Amino acid sequence: MSLSKIVISGRGVRAPEKRFTPNNNVAVTEFTVGVDSPNRQDGGVDTNFVKVITWRDLAERCSQEIRKGDLVAID
């Protein structure tokens, strides 16, 4: 078994969307983070978009506290 871990920081692309699972009513929040990385060839910046999904209590907190344009870090 192998385990991978990433840590990213970037800006929220849009407001998080909270929903609930149909069977057991568990909170799920989804949002996208834009992560800038320098382009080595021309000195510009490339932006990668990372989809983040949170569950339960963390989903509730993310939906309440994160807004479009906020700087967020994901571990």
C-alpha positions in Angstrom: 0.0 0.0 0.0 1.2 3.5 -0.7 0.1 6.8 0.7 0.4 10.2 -0.9 -0.1 13.5 0.7 -0.3 17.0 -0.7 -0.5 20.4 0.8 -1.8 23.2 -1.4 -2.7 26.9 -1.0 -4.6 29.1 -3.3 -7.7 31.2 -3.8 -11.3 30.0 -3.8 -12.6 30.2 -7.4 -16.3 30.3 -6.3 -18.3 30.0 -3.2 -18.6 26.5 -1.7 -21.7 24.5 -2.5 -23.2 22.6 0.4 -25.5 19.6 0.0 -26.6 16.6 2.0 -26.5 12.9 1.1 -30.0 11.5 0.4 -29.9 8.4 2.6 -28.4 9.6 5.9 -28.4 13.4 5.6 -24.6 13.9 5.9 -23.3 17.4 4.9 -21.0 17.5 1.9 -19.3 20.7 0.7 -17.5 21.1 -2.7 -15.4 24.0 -3.8 -12.5 24.7 -6.2 -9.1 26.2 -5.4 -7.0 28.0 -8.0 -3.3 27.2 -7.3 -0.7 29.4 -9.1 2.6 27.9 -10.1 5.4 29.7 -11.9 6.0 28.7 -15.5 9.7 28.0 -16.0 9.8 28.6 -19.7 8.4 32.1 -20.0 8.4 33.4 -16.4 4.6 33.6 -16.4 2.2 31.9 -14.0 0.1 28.8 -14.7 -3.0 28.2 -12.6 -4.1 24.7 -11.7 -7.7 24.2 -10.4 -8.1 21.6 -7.6 -11.6 20.3 -6.7 -12.0 19.9 -2.9 -14.7 17.9 -1.2 -15.3 18.0 2.5 -17.6 15.9 4.7 -19.6 16.3 8.0 -18.4 19.0 10.4 -15.7 20.2 8.2 -18.2 20.6 5.3 -20.4 22.8 7.6 -17.4 25.0 8.5 -16.2 25.4 5.0 -19.6 26.4 3.7 -19.9 29.0 6.4 -16.4 30.5 6.4 -14.9 30.2 2.9 -15.9 32.8 0.3 -14.9 33.3 -3.4 -11.4 34.9 -3.5 -10.4 33.8 0.0 -6.9 32.4 0.5 -7.2 28.8 1.7 -4.7 26.0 2.6 -5.5 22.4 2.2 -3.6 19.7 4.1 
